[in-house]
């Protein structure tokens, strides 16, 4: 395994698990008041840009990790909308 592949794998794993603790906390506390919608939108745009880049360059690590990041981010945005509306 080359060093570049290793860094790609590290980026894949950290992107994959990056938002998971926040999702768990939001569901557990039923609150997203401490989450910035601007940050979530920024992360959404960033992940989308990386997916487009990954498709263009045919980099599977980039595509897969950022599609999963996009999905996690969408879950957080939905939770934020729901919990902010309820609370």
PyMOL Python script that loads the backbone (N, CA, C, O; Angstrom):
from pymol import cmd

cmd.read_pdbstr("""\
ATOM      1  N   UNK A   1       0.853  -1.176   0.000  1.00  0.00           N
ATOM      2  CA  UNK A   1       0.000   0.000   0.000  1.00  0.00           C
ATOM      3  C   UNK A   1       0.899   1.238   0.000  1.00  0.00           C
ATOM      4  O   UNK A   1       1.792   1.374   0.836  1.00  0.00           O
ATOM      5  N   UNK A   2       0.647   2.125  -0.942  1.00  0.00           N
ATOM      6  CA  UNK A   2       1.441   3.347  -1.016  1.00  0.00           C
ATOM      7  C   UNK A   2       0.980   4.336   0.050  1.00  0.00           C
ATOM      8  O   UNK A   2      -0.115   4.209   0.597  1.00  0.00           O
ATOM      9  N   UNK A   3       1.817   5.309   0.334  1.00  0.00           N
ATOM     10  CA  UNK A   3       1.494   6.331   1.341  1.00  0.00           C
ATOM     11  C   UNK A   3       0.274   7.146   0.897  1.00  0.00           C
ATOM     12  O   UNK A   3      -0.542   7.549   1.727  1.00  0.00           O
ATOM     13  N   UNK A   4       0.154   7.382  -0.395  1.00  0.00           N
ATOM     14  CA  UNK A   4      -0.990   8.140  -0.912  1.00  0.00           C
ATOM     15  C   UNK A   4      -2.285   7.348  -0.714  1.00  0.00           C
ATOM     16  O   UNK A   4      -3.310   7.917  -0.339  1.00  0.00           O
ATOM     17  N   UNK A   5      -2.237   6.044  -0.964  1.00  0.00           N
ATOM     18  CA  UNK A   5      -3.407   5.197  -0.734  1.00  0.00           C
ATOM     19  C   UNK A   5      -3.767   5.175   0.741  1.00  0.00           C
ATOM     20  O   UNK A   5      -4.945   5.195   1.097  1.00  0.00           O
ATOM     21  N   UNK A   6      -2.755   5.133   1.599  1.00  0.00           N
ATOM     22  CA  UNK A   6      -2.989   5.155   3.042  1.00  0.00           C
ATOM     23  C   UNK A   6      -3.696   6.444   3.460  1.00  0.00           C
ATOM     24  O   UNK A   6      -4.656   6.411   4.230  1.00  0.00           O
ATOM     25  N   UNK A   7      -3.219   7.573   2.951  1.00  0.00           N
ATOM     26  CA  UNK A   7      -3.873   8.844   3.265  1.00  0.00           C
ATOM     27  C   UNK A   7      -5.302   8.882   2.714  1.00  0.00           C
ATOM     28  O   UNK A   7      -6.194   9.440   3.353  1.00  0.00           O
ATOM     29  N   UNK A   8      -5.523   8.303   1.553  1.00  0.00           N
ATOM     30  CA  UNK A   8      -6.876   8.214   1.006  1.00  0.00           C
ATOM     31  C   UNK A   8      -7.781   7.391   1.905  1.00  0.00           C
ATOM     32  O   UNK A   8      -8.940   7.747   2.118  1.00  0.00           O
ATOM     33  N   UNK A   9      -7.256   6.291   2.432  1.00  0.00           N
ATOM     34  CA  UNK A   9      -8.030   5.444   3.333  1.00  0.00           C
ATOM     35  C   UNK A   9      -8.332   6.176   4.637  1.00  0.00           C
ATOM     36  O   UNK A   9      -9.446   6.086   5.155  1.00  0.00           O
ATOM     37  N   UNK A  10      -7.347   6.900   5.171  1.00  0.00           N
ATOM     38  CA  UNK A  10      -7.557   7.682   6.400  1.00  0.00           C
ATOM     39  C   UNK A  10      -8.634   8.745   6.167  1.00  0.00           C
ATOM     40  O   UNK A  10      -9.511   8.939   7.010  1.00  0.00           O
ATOM     41  N   UNK A  11      -8.567   9.425   5.036  1.00  0.00           N
ATOM     42  CA  UNK A  11      -9.582  10.435   4.708  1.00  0.00           C
ATOM     43  C   UNK A  11     -10.957   9.789   4.590  1.00  0.00           C
ATOM     44  O   UNK A  11     -11.955  10.354   5.037  1.00  0.00           O
ATOM     45  N   UNK A  12     -11.008   8.612   3.991  1.00  0.00           N
ATOM     46  CA  UNK A  12     -12.265   7.880   3.847  1.00  0.00           C
ATOM     47  C   UNK A  12     -12.874   7.572   5.212  1.00  0.00           C
ATOM     48  O   UNK A  12     -14.055   7.834   5.436  1.00  0.00           O
ATOM     49  N   UNK A  13     -12.084   7.021   6.116  1.00  0.00           N
ATOM     50  CA  UNK A  13     -12.575   6.627   7.440  1.00  0.00           C
ATOM     51  C   UNK A  13     -13.006   7.850   8.251  1.00  0.00           C
ATOM     52  O   UNK A  13     -14.078   7.841   8.857  1.00  0.00           O
ATOM     53  N   UNK A  14     -12.180   8.904   8.269  1.00  0.00           N
ATOM     54  CA  UNK A  14     -12.525  10.074   9.079  1.00  0.00           C
ATOM     55  C   UNK A  14     -13.752  10.801   8.538  1.00  0.00           C
ATOM     56  O   UNK A  14     -14.551  11.329   9.312  1.00  0.00           O
ATOM     57  N   UNK A  15     -13.905  10.832   7.225  1.00  0.00           N
ATOM     58  CA  UNK A  15     -15.107  11.437   6.654  1.00  0.00           C
ATOM     59  C   UNK A  15     -16.329  10.589   6.970  1.00  0.00           C
ATOM     60  O   UNK A  15     -17.403  11.115   7.264  1.00  0.00           O
ATOM     61  N   UNK A  16     -16.158   9.285   6.907  1.00  0.00           N
ATOM     62  CA  UNK A  16     -17.252   8.361   7.174  1.00  0.00           C
ATOM     63  C   UNK A  16     -17.789   8.512   8.590  1.00  0.00           C
ATOM     64  O   UNK A  16     -19.003   8.532   8.793  1.00  0.00           O
ATOM     65  N   UNK A  17     -16.895   8.619   9.572  1.00  0.00           N
ATOM     66  CA  UNK A  17     -17.337   8.677  10.970  1.00  0.00           C
ATOM     67  C   UNK A  17     -17.433  10.096  11.509  1.00  0.00           C
ATOM     68  O   UNK A  17     -17.816  10.291  12.662  1.00  0.00           O
ATOM     69  N   UNK A  18     -17.093  11.087  10.695  1.00  0.00           N
ATOM     70  CA  UNK A  18     -17.020  12.466  11.159  1.00  0.00           C
ATOM     71  C   UNK A  18     -18.274  13.016  11.804  1.00  0.00           C
ATOM     72  O   UNK A  18     -18.193  13.631  12.867  1.00  0.00           O
ATOM     73  N   UNK A  19     -19.410  12.818  11.205  1.00  0.00           N
ATOM     74  CA  UNK A  19     -20.657  13.386  11.721  1.00  0.00           C
ATOM     75  C   UNK A  19     -21.471  12.403  12.551  1.00  0.00           C
ATOM     76  O   UNK A  19     -22.470  12.787  13.157  1.00  0.00           O
ATOM     77  N   UNK A  20     -21.057  11.144  12.585  1.00  0.00           N
ATOM     78  CA  UNK A  20     -21.821  10.130  13.308  1.00  0.00           C
ATOM     79  C   UNK A  20     -22.027  10.476  14.785  1.00  0.00           C
ATOM     80  O   UNK A  20     -23.151  10.348  15.272  1.00  0.00           O
ATOM     81  N   UNK A  21     -20.991  10.911  15.526  1.00  0.00           N
ATOM     82  CA  UNK A  21     -21.227  11.265  16.932  1.00  0.00           C
ATOM     83  C   UNK A  21     -22.238  12.402  17.099  1.00  0.00           C
ATOM     84  O   UNK A  21     -23.000  12.418  18.066  1.00  0.00           O
ATOM     85  N   UNK A  22     -22.246  13.340  16.172  1.00  0.00           N
ATOM     86  CA  UNK A  22     -23.199  14.451  16.251  1.00  0.00           C
ATOM     87  C   UNK A  22     -24.625  13.971  16.003  1.00  0.00           C
ATOM     88  O   UNK A  22     -25.564  14.448  16.640  1.00  0.00           O
ATOM     89  N   UNK A  23     -24.783  13.033  15.081  1.00  0.00           N
ATOM     90  CA  UNK A  23     -26.107  12.463  14.826  1.00  0.00           C
ATOM     91  C   UNK A  23     -26.607  11.731  16.064  1.00  0.00           C
ATOM     92  O   UNK A  23     -27.760  11.891  16.464  1.00  0.00           O
ATOM     93  N   UNK A  24     -25.738  10.930  16.670  1.00  0.00           N
ATOM     94  CA  UNK A  24     -26.109  10.187  17.879  1.00  0.00           C
ATOM     95  C   UNK A  24     -26.508  11.148  18.991  1.00  0.00           C
ATOM     96  O   UNK A  24     -27.511  10.927  19.671  1.00  0.00           O
ATOM     97  N   UNK A  25     -25.731  12.213  19.182  1.00  0.00           N
ATOM     98  CA  UNK A  25     -26.036  13.191  20.230  1.00  0.00           C
ATOM     99  C   UNK A  25     -27.371  13.886  19.957  1.00  0.00           C
ATOM    100  O   UNK A  25     -28.181  14.063  20.867  1.00  0.00           O
ATOM    101  N   UNK A  26     -27.594  14.275  18.713  1.00  0.00           N
ATOM    102  CA  UNK A  26     -28.839  14.967  18.365  1.00  0.00           C
ATOM    103  C   UNK A  26     -30.052  14.079  18.618  1.00  0.00           C
ATOM    104  O   UNK A  26     -31.061  14.543  19.148  1.00  0.00           O
ATOM    105  N   UNK A  27     -29.959  12.817  18.246  1.00  0.00           N
ATOM    106  CA  UNK A  27     -31.079  11.893  18.461  1.00  0.00           C
ATOM    107  C   UNK A  27     -31.269  11.631  19.949  1.00  0.00           C
ATOM    108  O   UNK A  27     -32.398  11.593  20.439  1.00  0.00           O
ATOM    109  N   UNK A  28     -30.165  11.451  20.664  1.00  0.00           N
ATOM    110  CA  UNK A  28     -30.242  11.155  22.100  1.00  0.00           C
ATOM    111  C   UNK A  28     -30.828  12.326  22.896  1.00  0.00           C
ATOM    112  O   UNK A  28     -31.680  12.127  23.761  1.00  0.00           O
ATOM    113  N   UNK A  29     -30.368  13.547  22.600  1.00  0.00           N
ATOM    114  CA  UNK A  29     -30.828  14.724  23.345  1.00  0.00           C
ATOM    115  C   UNK A  29     -32.093  15.342  22.746  1.00  0.00           C
ATOM    116  O   UNK A  29     -32.729  16.194  23.366  1.00  0.00           O
ATOM    117  N   UNK A  30     -32.448  14.907  21.545  1.00  0.00           N
ATOM    118  CA  UNK A  30     -33.582  15.476  20.812  1.00  0.00           C
ATOM    119  C   UNK A  30     -33.451  16.995  20.655  1.00  0.00           C
ATOM    120  O   UNK A  30     -34.419  17.749  20.750  1.00  0.00           O
ATOM    121  N   UNK A  31     -32.200  17.402  20.410  1.00  0.00           N
ATOM    122  CA  UNK A  31     -31.931  18.830  20.259  1.00  0.00           C
ATOM    123  C   UNK A  31     -30.789  19.043  19.271  1.00  0.00           C
ATOM    124  O   UNK A  31     -29.809  18.297  19.253  1.00  0.00           O
ATOM    125  N   UNK A  32     -30.939  20.072  18.458  1.00  0.00           N
ATOM    126  CA  UNK A  32     -29.877  20.478  17.533  1.00  0.00           C
ATOM    127  C   UNK A  32     -29.617  21.976  17.653  1.00  0.00           C
ATOM    128  O   UNK A  32     -29.055  22.592  16.747  1.00  0.00           O
ATOM    129  N   UNK A  33     -30.031  22.554  18.775  1.00  0.00           N
ATOM    130  CA  UNK A  33     -29.921  24.009  18.929  1.00  0.00           C
ATOM    131  C   UNK A  33     -28.476  24.497  18.869  1.00  0.00           C
ATOM    132  O   UNK A  33     -28.233  25.651  18.519  1.00  0.00           O
ATOM    133  N   UNK A  34     -27.517  23.641  19.204  1.00  0.00           N
ATOM    134  CA  UNK A  34     -26.112  24.043  19.172  1.00  0.00           C
ATOM    135  C   UNK A  34     -25.468  23.844  17.804  1.00  0.00           C
ATOM    136  O   UNK A  34     -24.293  24.166  17.624  1.00  0.00           O
ATOM    137  N   UNK A  35     -26.211  23.325  16.850  1.00  0.00           N
ATOM    138  CA  UNK A  35     -25.672  23.123  15.508  1.00  0.00           C
ATOM    139  C   UNK A  35     -25.929  24.352  14.649  1.00  0.00           C
ATOM    140  O   UNK A  35     -27.030  24.902  14.638  1.00  0.00           O
ATOM    141  N   UNK A  36     -24.910  24.765  13.942  1.00  0.00           N
ATOM    142  CA  UNK A  36     -25.034  25.895  13.034  1.00  0.00           C
ATOM    143  C   UNK A  36     -25.526  25.410  11.671  1.00  0.00           C
ATOM    144  O   UNK A  36     -24.902  24.547  11.053  1.00  0.00           O
ATOM    145  N   UNK A  37     -26.637  25.961  11.209  1.00  0.00           N
ATOM    146  CA  UNK A  37     -27.143  25.610   9.885  1.00  0.00           C
ATOM    147  C   UNK A  37     -26.148  26.038   8.809  1.00  0.00           C
ATOM    148  O   UNK A  37     -26.003  25.357   7.793  1.00  0.00           O
ATOM    149  N   UNK A  38     -25.466  27.154   9.022  1.00  0.00           N
ATOM    150  CA  UNK A  38     -24.456  27.612   8.074  1.00  0.00           C
ATOM    151  C   UNK A  38     -23.332  26.586   7.936  1.00  0.00           C
ATOM    152  O   UNK A  38     -22.868  26.319   6.827  1.00  0.00           O
ATOM    153  N   UNK A  39     -22.893  26.010   9.056  1.00  0.00           N
ATOM    154  CA  UNK A  39     -21.857  24.985   9.025  1.00  0.00           C
ATOM    155  C   UNK A  39     -22.359  23.752   8.277  1.00  0.00           C
ATOM    156  O   UNK A  39     -21.629  23.175   7.471  1.00  0.00           O
ATOM    157  N   UNK A  40     -23.592  23.350   8.538  1.00  0.00           N
ATOM    158  CA  UNK A  40     -24.143  22.179   7.861  1.00  0.00           C
ATOM    159  C   UNK A  40     -24.264  22.411   6.355  1.00  0.00           C
ATOM    160  O   UNK A  40     -23.969  21.516   5.563  1.00  0.00           O
ATOM    161  N   UNK A  41     -24.691  23.594   5.962  1.00  0.00           N
ATOM    162  CA  UNK A  41     -24.804  23.912   4.539  1.00  0.00           C
ATOM    163  C   UNK A  41     -23.425  23.952   3.882  1.00  0.00           C
ATOM    164  O   UNK A  41     -23.255  23.492   2.753  1.00  0.00           O
ATOM    165  N   UNK A  42     -22.445  24.506   4.594  1.00  0.00           N
ATOM    166  CA  UNK A  42     -21.081  24.540   4.079  1.00  0.00           C
ATOM    167  C   UNK A  42     -20.550  23.122   3.869  1.00  0.00           C
ATOM    168  O   UNK A  42     -19.945  22.828   2.837  1.00  0.00           O
ATOM    169  N   UNK A  43     -20.774  22.255   4.839  1.00  0.00           N
ATOM    170  CA  UNK A  43     -20.327  20.869   4.734  1.00  0.00           C
ATOM    171  C   UNK A  43     -21.042  20.160   3.585  1.00  0.00           C
ATOM    172  O   UNK A  43     -20.437  19.351   2.881  1.00  0.00           O
ATOM    173  N   UNK A  44     -22.309  20.457   3.400  1.00  0.00           N
ATOM    174  CA  UNK A  44     -23.078  19.872   2.306  1.00  0.00           C
ATOM    175  C   UNK A  44     -22.487  20.267   0.953  1.00  0.00           C
ATOM    176  O   UNK A  44     -22.285  19.416   0.087  1.00  0.00           O
ATOM    177  N   UNK A  45     -22.216  21.544   0.777  1.00  0.00           N
ATOM    178  CA  UNK A  45     -21.632  22.039  -0.475  1.00  0.00           C
ATOM    179  C   UNK A  45     -20.244  21.449  -0.690  1.00  0.00           C
ATOM    180  O   UNK A  45     -19.899  21.055  -1.804  1.00  0.00           O
ATOM    181  N   UNK A  46     -19.453  21.389   0.369  1.00  0.00           N
ATOM    182  CA  UNK A  46     -18.102  20.831   0.283  1.00  0.00           C
ATOM    183  C   UNK A  46     -18.148  19.360  -0.131  1.00  0.00           C
ATOM    184  O   UNK A  46     -17.413  18.944  -1.027  1.00  0.00           O
ATOM    185  N   UNK A  47     -18.997  18.580   0.511  1.00  0.00           N
ATOM    186  CA  UNK A  47     -19.107  17.158   0.174  1.00  0.00           C
ATOM    187  C   UNK A  47     -19.596  16.964  -1.255  1.00  0.00           C
ATOM    188  O   UNK A  47     -19.106  16.092  -1.973  1.00  0.00           O
ATOM    189  N   UNK A  48     -20.557  17.773  -1.661  1.00  0.00           N
ATOM    190  CA  UNK A  48     -21.068  17.683  -3.023  1.00  0.00           C
ATOM    191  C   UNK A  48     -19.967  17.999  -4.041  1.00  0.00           C
ATOM    192  O   UNK A  48     -19.843  17.322  -5.062  1.00  0.00           O
ATOM    193  N   UNK A  49     -19.180  19.018  -3.756  1.00  0.00           N
ATOM    194  CA  UNK A  49     -18.069  19.367  -4.645  1.00  0.00           C
ATOM    195  C   UNK A  49     -17.052  18.228  -4.730  1.00  0.00           C
ATOM    196  O   UNK A  49     -16.535  17.933  -5.807  1.00  0.00           O
ATOM    197  N   UNK A  50     -16.767  17.589  -3.589  1.00  0.00           N
ATOM    198  CA  UNK A  50     -15.835  16.454  -3.588  1.00  0.00           C
ATOM    199  C   UNK A  50     -16.398  15.273  -4.363  1.00  0.00           C
ATOM    200  O   UNK A  50     -15.649  14.574  -5.045  1.00  0.00           O
ATOM    201  N   UNK A  51     -17.695  15.036  -4.274  1.00  0.00           N
ATOM    202  CA  UNK A  51     -18.312  13.946  -5.041  1.00  0.00           C
ATOM    203  C   UNK A  51     -18.157  14.219  -6.538  1.00  0.00           C
ATOM    204  O   UNK A  51     -17.784  13.328  -7.300  1.00  0.00           O
ATOM    205  N   UNK A  52     -18.441  15.435  -6.946  1.00  0.00           N
ATOM    206  CA  UNK A  52     -18.296  15.799  -8.359  1.00  0.00           C
ATOM    207  C   UNK A  52     -16.848  15.637  -8.798  1.00  0.00           C
ATOM    208  O   UNK A  52     -16.580  15.102  -9.874  1.00  0.00           O
ATOM    209  N   UNK A  53     -15.917  16.092  -7.975  1.00  0.00           N
ATOM    210  CA  UNK A  53     -14.495  15.934  -8.278  1.00  0.00           C
ATOM    211  C   UNK A  53     -14.129  14.451  -8.385  1.00  0.00           C
ATOM    212  O   UNK A  53     -13.433  14.043  -9.314  1.00  0.00           O
ATOM    213  N   UNK A  54     -14.605  13.649  -7.426  1.00  0.00           N
ATOM    214  CA  UNK A  54     -14.309  12.220  -7.435  1.00  0.00           C
ATOM    215  C   UNK A  54     -14.852  11.521  -8.667  1.00  0.00           C
ATOM    216  O   UNK A  54     -14.196  10.642  -9.225  1.00  0.00           O
ATOM    217  N   UNK A  55     -16.043  11.904  -9.093  1.00  0.00           N
ATOM    218  CA  UNK A  55     -16.619  11.325 -10.309  1.00  0.00           C
ATOM    219  C   UNK A  55     -15.773  11.706 -11.515  1.00  0.00           C
ATOM    220  O   UNK A  55     -15.474  10.867 -12.365  1.00  0.00           O
ATOM    221  N   UNK A  56     -15.391  12.966 -11.584  1.00  0.00           N
ATOM    222  CA  UNK A  56     -14.597  13.456 -12.711  1.00  0.00           C
ATOM    223  C   UNK A  56     -13.237  12.766 -12.784  1.00  0.00           C
ATOM    224  O   UNK A  56     -12.770  12.426 -13.871  1.00  0.00           O
ATOM    225  N   UNK A  57     -12.598  12.556 -11.623  1.00  0.00           N
ATOM    226  CA  UNK A  57     -11.259  11.945 -11.589  1.00  0.00           C
ATOM    227  C   UNK A  57     -11.303  10.432 -11.393  1.00  0.00           C
ATOM    228  O   UNK A  57     -10.268   9.766 -11.407  1.00  0.00           O
ATOM    229  N   UNK A  58     -12.511   9.896 -11.211  1.00  0.00           N
ATOM    230  CA  UNK A  58     -12.713   8.453 -11.002  1.00  0.00           C
ATOM    231  C   UNK A  58     -11.961   7.929  -9.778  1.00  0.00           C
ATOM    232  O   UNK A  58     -11.350   6.861  -9.813  1.00  0.00           O
ATOM    233  N   UNK A  59     -12.021   8.704  -8.702  1.00  0.00           N
ATOM    234  CA  UNK A  59     -11.399   8.327  -7.431  1.00  0.00           C
ATOM    235  C   UNK A  59     -12.475   7.754  -6.515  1.00  0.00           C
ATOM    236  O   UNK A  59     -13.276   8.495  -5.944  1.00  0.00           O
ATOM    237  N   UNK A  60     -12.487   6.442  -6.383  1.00  0.00           N
ATOM    238  CA  UNK A  60     -13.546   5.784  -5.618  1.00  0.00           C
ATOM    239  C   UNK A  60     -13.561   6.166  -4.146  1.00  0.00           C
ATOM    240  O   UNK A  60     -14.635   6.318  -3.565  1.00  0.00           O
ATOM    241  N   UNK A  61     -12.375   6.328  -3.521  1.00  0.00           N
ATOM    242  CA  UNK A  61     -12.332   6.748  -2.114  1.00  0.00           C
ATOM    243  C   UNK A  61     -13.022   8.096  -1.940  1.00  0.00           C
ATOM    244  O   UNK A  61     -13.797   8.292  -1.004  1.00  0.00           O
ATOM    245  N   UNK A  62     -12.735   9.011  -2.841  1.00  0.00           N
ATOM    246  CA  UNK A  62     -13.306  10.357  -2.759  1.00  0.00           C
ATOM    247  C   UNK A  62     -14.820  10.294  -2.944  1.00  0.00           C
ATOM    248  O   UNK A  62     -15.569  10.930  -2.202  1.00  0.00           O
ATOM    249  N   UNK A  63     -15.257   9.541  -3.918  1.00  0.00           N
ATOM    250  CA  UNK A  63     -16.693   9.438  -4.186  1.00  0.00           C
ATOM    251  C   UNK A  63     -17.429   8.814  -3.005  1.00  0.00           C
ATOM    252  O   UNK A  63     -18.376   9.397  -2.477  1.00  0.00           O
ATOM    253  N   UNK A  64     -16.992   7.633  -2.596  1.00  0.00           N
ATOM    254  CA  UNK A  64     -17.710   6.896  -1.559  1.00  0.00           C
ATOM    255  C   UNK A  64     -17.726   7.636  -0.226  1.00  0.00           C
ATOM    256  O   UNK A  64     -18.776   7.756   0.405  1.00  0.00           O
ATOM    257  N   UNK A  65     -16.573   8.130   0.205  1.00  0.00           N
ATOM    258  CA  UNK A  65     -16.534   8.797   1.510  1.00  0.00           C
ATOM    259  C   UNK A  65     -17.399  10.044   1.521  1.00  0.00           C
ATOM    260  O   UNK A  65     -18.050  10.340   2.524  1.00  0.00           O
ATOM    261  N   UNK A  66     -17.414  10.770   0.431  1.00  0.00           N
ATOM    262  CA  UNK A  66     -18.190  12.005   0.413  1.00  0.00           C
ATOM    263  C   UNK A  66     -19.669  11.781   0.147  1.00  0.00           C
ATOM    264  O   UNK A  66     -20.490  12.600   0.562  1.00  0.00           O
ATOM    265  N   UNK A  67     -20.036  10.708  -0.527  1.00  0.00           N
ATOM    266  CA  UNK A  67     -21.454  10.357  -0.632  1.00  0.00           C
ATOM    267  C   UNK A  67     -21.978  10.011   0.757  1.00  0.00           C
ATOM    268  O   UNK A  67     -23.072  10.430   1.133  1.00  0.00           O
ATOM    269  N   UNK A  68     -21.195   9.246   1.518  1.00  0.00           N
ATOM    270  CA  UNK A  68     -21.598   8.918   2.886  1.00  0.00           C
ATOM    271  C   UNK A  68     -21.619  10.171   3.760  1.00  0.00           C
ATOM    272  O   UNK A  68     -22.496  10.322   4.611  1.00  0.00           O
ATOM    273  N   UNK A  69     -20.654  11.068   3.549  1.00  0.00           N
ATOM    274  CA  UNK A  69     -20.653  12.344   4.262  1.00  0.00           C
ATOM    275  C   UNK A  69     -21.870  13.183   3.917  1.00  0.00           C
ATOM    276  O   UNK A  69     -22.464  13.816   4.789  1.00  0.00           O
ATOM    277  N   UNK A  70     -22.240  13.186   2.642  1.00  0.00           N
ATOM    278  CA  UNK A  70     -23.452  13.895   2.208  1.00  0.00           C
ATOM    279  C   UNK A  70     -24.689  13.336   2.899  1.00  0.00           C
ATOM    280  O   UNK A  70     -25.537  14.087   3.381  1.00  0.00           O
ATOM    281  N   UNK A  71     -24.783  12.019   2.942  1.00  0.00           N
ATOM    282  CA  UNK A  71     -25.945  11.391   3.574  1.00  0.00           C
ATOM    283  C   UNK A  71     -26.007  11.724   5.059  1.00  0.00           C
ATOM    284  O   UNK A  71     -27.082  12.019   5.581  1.00  0.00           O
ATOM    285  N   UNK A  72     -24.872  11.682   5.742  1.00  0.00           N
ATOM    286  CA  UNK A  72     -24.831  12.037   7.167  1.00  0.00           C
ATOM    287  C   UNK A  72     -25.248  13.480   7.369  1.00  0.00           C
ATOM    288  O   UNK A  72     -25.991  13.800   8.296  1.00  0.00           O
ATOM    289  N   UNK A  73     -24.766  14.339   6.501  1.00  0.00           N
ATOM    290  CA  UNK A  73     -25.080  15.753   6.607  1.00  0.00           C
ATOM    291  C   UNK A  73     -26.563  16.011   6.359  1.00  0.00           C
ATOM    292  O   UNK A  73     -27.177  16.821   7.055  1.00  0.00           O
ATOM    293  N   UNK A  74     -27.137  15.333   5.380  1.00  0.00           N
ATOM    294  CA  UNK A  74     -28.570  15.479   5.107  1.00  0.00           C
ATOM    295  C   UNK A  74     -29.384  15.017   6.312  1.00  0.00           C
ATOM    296  O   UNK A  74     -30.382  15.644   6.666  1.00  0.00           O
ATOM    297  N   UNK A  75     -28.960  13.923   6.942  1.00  0.00           N
ATOM    298  CA  UNK A  75     -29.643  13.454   8.155  1.00  0.00           C
ATOM    299  C   UNK A  75     -29.608  14.542   9.219  1.00  0.00           C
ATOM    300  O   UNK A  75     -30.626  14.812   9.857  1.00  0.00           O
ATOM    301  N   UNK A  76     -28.450  15.171   9.422  1.00  0.00           N
ATOM    302  CA  UNK A  76     -28.343  16.237  10.428  1.00  0.00           C
ATOM    303  C   UNK A  76     -29.215  17.439  10.073  1.00  0.00           C
ATOM    304  O   UNK A  76     -29.832  18.035  10.956  1.00  0.00           O
ATOM    305  N   UNK A  77     -29.271  17.795   8.809  1.00  0.00           N
ATOM    306  CA  UNK A  77     -30.114  18.925   8.399  1.00  0.00           C
ATOM    307  C   UNK A  77     -31.587  18.603   8.656  1.00  0.00           C
ATOM    308  O   UNK A  77     -32.336  19.460   9.125  1.00  0.00           O
ATOM    309  N   UNK A  78     -32.001  17.385   8.354  1.00  0.00           N
ATOM    310  CA  UNK A  78     -33.383  16.969   8.626  1.00  0.00           C
ATOM    311  C   UNK A  78     -33.658  16.991  10.124  1.00  0.00           C
ATOM    312  O   UNK A  78     -34.702  17.478  10.558  1.00  0.00           O
ATOM    313  N   UNK A  79     -32.719  16.463  10.919  1.00  0.00           N
ATOM    314  CA  UNK A  79     -32.885  16.486  12.374  1.00  0.00           C
ATOM    315  C   UNK A  79     -32.959  17.918  12.888  1.00  0.00           C
ATOM    316  O   UNK A  79     -33.775  18.224  13.757  1.00  0.00           O
ATOM    317  N   UNK A  80     -32.113  18.794  12.357  1.00  0.00           N
ATOM    318  CA  UNK A  80     -32.124  20.195  12.793  1.00  0.00           C
ATOM    319  C   UNK A  80     -33.476  20.824  12.480  1.00  0.00           C
ATOM    320  O   UNK A  80     -34.069  21.487  13.332  1.00  0.00           O
ATOM    321  N   UNK A  81     -33.958  20.620  11.271  1.00  0.00           N
ATOM    322  CA  UNK A  81     -35.257  21.172  10.891  1.00  0.00           C
ATOM    323  C   UNK A  81     -36.353  20.636  11.819  1.00  0.00           C
ATOM    324  O   UNK A  81     -37.188  21.397  12.309  1.00  0.00           O
ATOM    325  N   UNK A  82     -36.341  19.336  12.051  1.00  0.00           N
ATOM    326  CA  UNK A  82     -37.375  18.706  12.880  1.00  0.00           C
ATOM    327  C   UNK A  82     -37.304  19.178  14.329  1.00  0.00           C
ATOM    328  O   UNK A  82     -38.310  19.622  14.882  1.00  0.00           O
ATOM    329  N   UNK A  83     -36.127  19.088  14.951  1.00  0.00           N
ATOM    330  CA  UNK A  83     -36.014  19.428  16.371  1.00  0.00           C
ATOM    331  C   UNK A  83     -36.169  20.921  16.623  1.00  0.00           C
ATOM    332  O   UNK A  83     -36.718  21.315  17.652  1.00  0.00           O
ATOM    333  N   UNK A  84     -35.697  21.761  15.704  1.00  0.00           N
ATOM    334  CA  UNK A  84     -35.894  23.205  15.876  1.00  0.00           C
ATOM    335  C   UNK A  84     -37.378  23.559  15.767  1.00  0.00           C
ATOM    336  O   UNK A  84     -37.856  24.467  16.446  1.00  0.00           O
ATOM    337  N   UNK A  85     -38.100  22.840  14.914  1.00  0.00           N
ATOM    338  CA  UNK A  85     -39.538  23.073  14.747  1.00  0.00           C
ATOM    339  C   UNK A  85     -40.312  22.593  15.977  1.00  0.00           C
ATOM    340  O   UNK A  85     -41.237  23.262  16.438  1.00  0.00           O
ATOM    341  N   UNK A  86     -39.927  21.436  16.500  1.00  0.00           N
ATOM    342  CA  UNK A  86     -40.612  20.852  17.659  1.00  0.00           C
ATOM    343  C   UNK A  86     -40.314  21.639  18.928  1.00  0.00           C
ATOM    344  O   UNK A  86     -41.209  21.897  19.733  1.00  0.00           O
ATOM    345  N   UNK A  87     -39.065  22.015  19.101  1.00  0.00           N
ATOM    346  CA  UNK A  87     -38.660  22.719  20.326  1.00  0.00           C
ATOM    347  C   UNK A  87     -38.904  24.191  20.154  1.00  0.00           C
ATOM    348  O   UNK A  87     -38.634  24.973  21.065  1.00  0.00           O
TER     349      UNK A  87
END
""", "prot")
cmd.dss("prot")
cmd.show_as("cartoon", "prot")
cmd.util.cbc("prot")
cmd.orient("prot")
